[in-house]
Amino acid sequence: MEEKHFLQSEQWERFNKHLGKQVFTDSGQGWSYLAILEFTPLGRYLYLPYGPYISGKNGFEGAFNSLHKLARAKRVMFTRIEPTGLISTDTLHQYGFHKSRQVNPEHTWVLDLSASENDVLAGMQQTNRNLYHNYHKKGLSVHHTTDASKIHYLTDLLGVVAKHNSIHVHTEDYLWAQVDSGAATLYYVTLDKPEAGTSQPVIAAALVYDSPTTRYYAHAAADYEHRKLAASTILLARMIIDAKVKGLKWFDFYGITDSGDPAHPWHGFTKFKKSFGGQAKSYLGTWEKPRKRGWYAAFKVLSGLKRRLRLH
């Protein structure tokens, strides 16, 4: 059976508290959860990223009862969950939850690291293997650090990507807190022979989160001007092999689309992630249970308007 997701871990709890958020945890026979109290102009709600985790038969009943008491005590508009483990959609409907627009990805891509290092590399496309084996010859170096002061290596690259593609990215403070709280490790690639008179540039960067069994990959960006060096491919291959050497069992690429449409906005990076070998994994998605129906309805309308404005 799948294990508890990193976003339900003690590390994620510390990170959210680092941000000043109120975090609540509870557990019982066959269940556990981490819930975050989120605030909006219309009211507040409880959010369980990839939670609750249900590890036993009928475990959802205990989780639901605990969440019901918490929601009532905090006077929230609704509760938003992304359950994992031994849970079905029928059970969620039975307890009054309905499917909502996904927050965290419903589909992901995972790589089994139990094989030998050579076999893990053999599962990658040949181009990826060649790039990994020869990146030193291109004058590239891969580094990793838990020094939060270096988060600008990533956020500088993300800022350029966001500007060119008109997308939203997390703030530097948010990503800094992930590293500073111990939740994330920063990986980055440098060009060791920069042009005369310039400093050693960072041309790709990403964050990883490590649970006792799984490494999760997120928030990656690369410099467009050096795209021919394929630094993103080299970086990801190195993060995979480092996870293998560390003794982790899985590498989670964190989010793909199950659509085969080449026009889908996630098509490109889904194809990229799959080029490293692995298999698809799906969750039940994001579900919500209203508590204050009038305010909840207003919240959904406002959220829809904000999404449309971001797209224009």
N, C-alpha and C positions, 0 to 999 in steps of 0.2 A: 504494500500500500504506500502511496505517496506520503512524504513527510511534511511537517509544518513548513510553510513558506517563510522566507527570510523576513518578509514584511509583517510577520507575527512574532518576531524574535525579540529577545532582550536588547539586542543592538539597535533595532528599529525603535524600540521604546525609548532608549537613551537619546537617540537622535531627535525624536519628536519632543521630548522634554527639553532638550538643548534649544529647540526653537521656541520654547515657552508654552507649548501646547499641553492641554490636559489629556492624559492617557490613562485608560482603565484596563486592568487585566483581571481575568477570573478563569477558573478551571474547575472541572469536576470529573466524574467517571465518564470517560469517553469523549471529552470535549475541552477546549480551551479557546480563549480569544484575547486579542489586544484591540481595544476600541479607542478611537481618537475623537474628541469633541471638536467639531468644526463649526465655525461661525460664518453667517451670511447676514446681509442687511435685513432679511426677513425673519431670521431666527437661526437656531442651531440644529445640528444633526449629529448622530453618531456614525462614524465610518470605520469599518473593519476591513482594511486592505488584505485581500486573500485570506479572510477569516469569516466566521470561526473555523477552526480546525476540528473536524469530527473524526475521532479515532476509534469509536466504539458504536455498536448497534444501539439505536435510539438515543445517541449522544446529543442530537440536535435539540431534543426536548429540554435538556438541562441548560444548554447554551441559550436557547430562546427564553426560558424563564428568567435567567440572570440578566439578559439584555432587556427584557421587558421591564424589570425593576429599575435598571439603570436609566432607561429612556424616560420612564415616569419621573424618577428623581431629578433628572437634568432638564425635564420639560422640553424635550426636543420635538422638532416638526416630524422627523422620520428617522428611521434607521436604515443605513446602507451597508450591505454585506456582500462579500465575494467568497462564499464558502468553499472549502476544500475538504478532501477526505471522504468518509463514508456518508454521503449525502446525495439525495436525488432531487430533481425538479418537482416531482410530485409532493415530496415532503415540504418543500419551500412554498408551494401553492397552498398546501394544507394549513400552513401557519400564517397565511395572509400576505406573503411576499409576492411581488410581481417583477418580471424582468425589466431592467432599465438599460439605458445607454451605458456601454462599458466605460469604466474608469481605467482600471488596469487591464492589460490585454487578456482576452479570453483564450487566445491561442498562442502557444510559444513553441520553441524548437529546442530540444535538449540533446546533449551528446553524452553517451555512456563512456566514462573514463576508466572502466575496469580492465580494458584491454591493455596491452603493452604500449609503451610510448611510440614504438615504430608502427603498431597497428592503428593507433589513434591518428598518426600522421598519414598513414596509408588511406584512411577514410576520407581525407580531404581531397579536393580537386588537385590535379598535378601542379597547376600554376601556383596554388597556395603553398604546397609543399616546397616548391622550388624557391619561392620568395622567402619562406621561413629559413631554409637552409643557407641562403646566400645573402641575407640582408646586410651582414657585416661588410661584404665586398662593395656594397653601395655606399658605404660610409654612414650607416645608420646604427643607432644604439637604442635599446629599449630599457626603460627604467621604471621602477615603481617606488612609491613613497606613501607614508601616512602623515607627511608634513602638510597641514592644511594651508599654509601660506603659499603653496605652489598651485593652488586650485585655479589660479588665473591661466595656467597653461591650457586648461580645458575650456574655461569660460571665454577666453579671448577667441578661441576657435569656434565655439558655439555661437558667439555673437555675430561672427561673419556669416555663418551658415544661416542663422535666423534672419539676418538682414537680406540675404540673397534669395531666400525661399519664403519669406513672409510667414514664418512660423514662430510659435511661442516656445521659449526655453526657460528653464528655471533660473532664478537669480544667482549671482555669485555667492551671496550670503547663505542661500539654501544649500548649495553644493559644498560650500566651505564647512557648514555645520555637519554634513554627512561624514566628511573626513575627520574633522576635529572631535566628533563624538565617538570615533572608532568604528562607525558603521561601514565606511567605505575605504578602499585603497585606490590611489590615483596611479594609473599607468600612462606613460607617454613615450613618444619616439622623438629623438633629436637627430638632426643632420650634423655630423661631426666635422664636416669641412665646409663651413659657410663661406659666403663671398667675402673677399678682403674687406676688413673694416666693420664687419657685422658680427653680432653675437651668435652663439650656437642656437639655431631656431628649433622650437618645438613644432613638429609638423603633423602630429596626431596625438590624441589623448582620449582616455576613457576612464570610467569608474567601474570597479567590481565590488561586489558584496559577497562575503564568504560565510556560509553556515557550516556546521560540522560536516555536512556531506556534499554541499553544492556551491559552486561559484556562479553568481549572477552578473550579467554584463549589461551596462546601461550608460546613457549620457555620453555617447562617443561623437567625436568630430575630428576632421582632418583638414589640412591646408590645401586649398584647391590648386594653388600654384605649383605644388609639388606632387600632384596627383599621380604622375607617371611612376613615382617611386612606390606606389601601392602601400603606403605606410599603415593604413587601416587594416589591411590584410595581415601584414607582418605583426602588428600589435595584437590582433585578435588571436592569431596562431600562438603567439608567445604566452598570452594569458591562459589559453587552453592547456598548453604544455606545463606551465607553472602550476596550474590547478592539479594536473595529474601528478606532478612531482610532490606536491603538498599532501597527496593522499586522498583528495576529494573524489567522490564517486560520479558526480554529474557536473556538466557545464550547461547552464541555462542561458540561452541567447536573448531571453526576455522580450517576447512579442514578435509575432509574424501575422500575416493575413492568410486566411484559408481561401481567398479569392484567387482564381486563375486569370483574372483580368489584368493585362499589362498596363492598363491605365490607372489601376488602383494606386493611391499614393504610397502604400507600403510595399508595392511589388518589388521595387529595386532592392531595398534592404532585406526583404524576405529571401530573395534569390541569393544575395550575398551571404546571409547567415547559413542557408542550406548548403552552400559550397564547402562547408567545413565538415560535412557528414552529420549524422544524427537522425532524430525522429521527431514527429509532431507530438505535442501534448496539449490537451484542451482542458479548460476549467468550465464551471457552470456559468461564469460571467458575473455581472453586477446585478444585484437584486435590492429592492427597496420595500419598506413597509411604512406607510404613512401613519402618523399619530395625530397630527393636527391637519385635517384634510384640506381646509380652506387655505391655510398658509402653504401647505405642500403644493397645492395646485398653482398658487401664485409663484412659488419658487421655480417650478418646472417651466412656466411660461417665461419668466425672467432669464432662466438658464438658456432656453432656446433662442431668445433674442440675442444674448451675448455671443452664442456660437455663430449665429448668422452674421453679426457685425464683424467678428474675427475673420470670417471668410471673404469679406469684401474690403 
